[in-house]
Each structure stands twice: as C-alpha cells, then as structure tokens.
Amino acid sequence: MEPGHQATKIKAMRIYAITLKHDRGTAYIETTATSSRIAKHKIMEAEGCPERAIVKIERITKSIFDN
C-alpha cells in the first residue's frame, strides 16, 4: 500500500428477498445491498412505495462473493 493511503474495508454485498403488500396483492422482489436498511430504501425508491408496504425483509444468502 502506498504511503498516505488507508485500507478500505469492503462490505459484503448480500441478496435480500422483500415482500411488499399493495392494493392489488403481494409482490416478492429480490435485490442486492450491503444491509437490510439499504435494501429497504432501494425497493421503496424503485417501487415508489411507503415503508408500511414492506411486510418482510429476508437475507437469502450470506454474500454474493461466497463460494
């Protein structure tokens, strides 16, 4: 490592399954994120839904980099 540079800790990218409830039924969406909080915000932004529409967030793998 070069002098003056700090090592950057790489966070594991994980896969999350999110269940959304809306007026026409239930939707199941998978996304990648480094935390469930970030996954929730990604889905809320992409779907234009409020936080109360999210029924469940489940991490479905340890990491996308795991073998």
Secondary structure as a PSIPRED ss2 file (coil, helix, strand):
# PSIPRED VFORMAT (PSIPRED V4.0)

   1 M C   1.000  0.000  0.000
   2 E C   1.000  0.000  0.000
   3 P C   1.000  0.000  0.000
   4 G C   1.000  0.000  0.000
   5 H C   1.000  0.000  0.000
   6 Q C   1.000  0.000  0.000
   7 A C   1.000  0.000  0.000
   8 T C   1.000  0.000  0.000
   9 K C   1.000  0.000  0.000
  10 I C   1.000  0.000  0.000
  11 K C   1.000  0.000  0.000
  12 A C   1.000  0.000  0.000
  13 M C   1.000  0.000  0.000
  14 R E   0.000  0.000  1.000
  15 I E   0.000  0.000  1.000
  16 Y E   0.000  0.000  1.000
  17 A E   0.000  0.000  1.000
  18 I E   0.000  0.000  1.000
  19 T E   0.000  0.000  1.000
  20 L E   0.000  0.000  1.000
  21 K E   0.000  0.000  1.000
  22 H E   0.000  0.000  1.000
  23 D C   1.000  0.000  0.000
  24 R C   1.000  0.000  0.000
  25 G E   0.000  0.000  1.000
  26 T E   0.000  0.000  1.000
  27 A E   0.000  0.000  1.000
  28 Y E   0.000  0.000  1.000
  29 I E   0.000  0.000  1.000
  30 E E   0.000  0.000  1.000
  31 T E   0.000  0.000  1.000
  32 T E   0.000  0.000  1.000
  33 A E   0.000  0.000  1.000
  34 T C   1.000  0.000  0.000
  35 S C   1.000  0.000  0.000
  36 S H   0.000  1.000  0.000
  37 R H   0.000  1.000  0.000
  38 I H   0.000  1.000  0.000
  39 A H   0.000  1.000  0.000
  40 K H   0.000  1.000  0.000
  41 H H   0.000  1.000  0.000
  42 K H   0.000  1.000  0.000
  43 I H   0.000  1.000  0.000
  44 M H   0.000  1.000  0.000
  45 E H   0.000  1.000  0.000
  46 A H   0.000  1.000  0.000
  47 E H   0.000  1.000  0.000
  48 G C   1.000  0.000  0.000
  49 C C   1.000  0.000  0.000
  50 P C   1.000  0.000  0.000
  51 E H   0.000  1.000  0.000
  52 R H   0.000  1.000  0.000
  53 A H   0.000  1.000  0.000
  54 I E   0.000  0.000  1.000
  55 V E   0.000  0.000  1.000
  56 K E   0.000  0.000  1.000
  57 I E   0.000  0.000  1.000
  58 E E   0.000  0.000  1.000
  59 R E   0.000  0.000  1.000
  60 I C   1.000  0.000  0.000
  61 T C   1.000  0.000  0.000
  62 K C   1.000  0.000  0.000
  63 S C   1.000  0.000  0.000
  64 I C   1.000  0.000  0.000
  65 F C   1.000  0.000  0.000
  66 D C   1.000  0.000  0.000
  67 N C   1.000  0.000  0.000
